[in-house]
Amino acid sequence: MSDSEKIKLLEDAFELDEGELAADAALADLDCWDSMAKLTLIVLMDEECGKILKSDDIKKFVTVQDILDYME
């Protein structure tokens, strides 16, 4: 899966418009980065990537690129 496809998945999951999310965006600066987004990300990782995402992993994410890298 390409980074653009991953970003599209994240935009859909976080209910953002297409093109609203950039790989270099800091998660702390995103209005959508809240507890619901984190729970949504856990489900997305399980369903789309077959990965178990734990809260300790989420705490290490600083940018969208960190999430994209984990999705591989």
C-alpha positions in Angstrom: 0.0 0.0 0.0 1.4 3.4 -0.9 1.6 6.3 1.5 -1.1 8.2 -0.5 -3.4 5.2 0.0 -2.6 5.1 3.7 -3.2 8.8 4.1 -6.6 8.3 2.3 -7.5 5.6 4.9 -6.5 7.9 7.7 -8.5 10.8 6.3 -11.5 8.6 6.0 -11.1 7.2 9.5 -10.6 10.7 11.0 -13.5 12.1 9.0 -11.2 14.6 7.2 -11.6 16.0 3.7 -9.3 14.6 1.0 -5.9 16.4 1.0 -6.4 17.7 4.5 -3.7 15.4 6.0 0.0 15.6 5.2 2.7 13.1 6.1 4.8 15.8 7.8 1.9 17.1 9.9 2.5 17.0 13.7 -0.2 15.0 15.4 -0.3 17.4 18.3 -1.3 20.2 15.8 -4.3 18.3 14.4 -7.7 19.1 15.9 -8.9 15.6 15.1 -6.1 13.9 17.1 -8.1 13.0 20.2 -9.0 9.9 22.1 -11.6 8.9 19.6 -9.1 9.2 16.7 -6.7 7.0 18.6 -9.3 4.3 19.2 -10.3 4.6 15.5 -6.6 4.1 14.6 -6.4 1.0 16.7 -9.3 -0.5 14.8 -8.0 0.6 11.5 -4.6 -1.0 12.1 -6.3 -4.2 13.1 -8.7 -4.3 10.1 -6.5 -2.9 7.3 -3.0 -3.9 8.4 -3.5 -6.9 10.6 -1.5 -5.2 13.4 -2.2 -4.8 17.0 -1.6 -1.2 18.1 -1.1 -0.5 21.7 -1.3 2.7 23.6 2.5 2.7 24.1 2.9 2.6 20.4 0.5 5.5 19.9 2.4 7.6 22.4 5.5 7.3 20.2 3.8 8.8 17.2 4.8 12.4 16.6 3.8 12.9 13.0 1.5 11.4 10.5 4.6 9.8 8.9 5.2 7.8 12.1 1.7 6.3 11.6 2.4 5.6 7.9 5.7 3.9 8.8 4.0 1.7 11.4 1.3 0.7 8.8 3.9 -1.1 6.6 
